[in-house]
Amino acid sequence: MTSKQAWNLGLASLASYMMTLDSLVVTTTLHSIRQDLTVSIESLE
């Protein structure tokens, strides 16, 4: 594996991790906001 390929793999892995983390945070936060405000999920979107 060349240095360029290693960088590409590292960046792709980091991007995938960040997308997963973002999805987890948004899902958790929406659930908390919905409970605190007692609103439906449709009105949050």
N, C-alpha and C positions, 0 to 999 in steps of 0.2 A: 504494500500500500504506500503510495507516495504521500508526501507532505500535504499536497493540495487535496487529495482524497480524504486524508484524515481530518483536515479542517472542515471539509464539506460534511463529512459524517458527524463531526462534533456539533456543527451549527444546526444540522437537521435534527439531531437528537435534542439539543437545547430548545429548539423551536417547538418540537413535539411536547416536551416537558412543560413548557410555558403555556401552551394551549390547554393541556390537561389541567394544570394548576388554575388557570383562569376559569375554566368551566366549573371546577370544584368550588371555587370561591363564589362565583355568581350563583350557583345552585344553593349553596349554604346561606348566602346573604338574602336571597329572595325568600327563602323559607322563614328566616328570622324576621324580616320586614313584614311579611304577610301576617305572622303571628302578632307582632307588636301593634300593627295598625288595624288588625282584624279586617282585612280586605281580601278580595278574591285574587287569584293568580292572574286572571285576565286583566284586571284593572292595573296590576303592576306592570304588565307588558306594555 
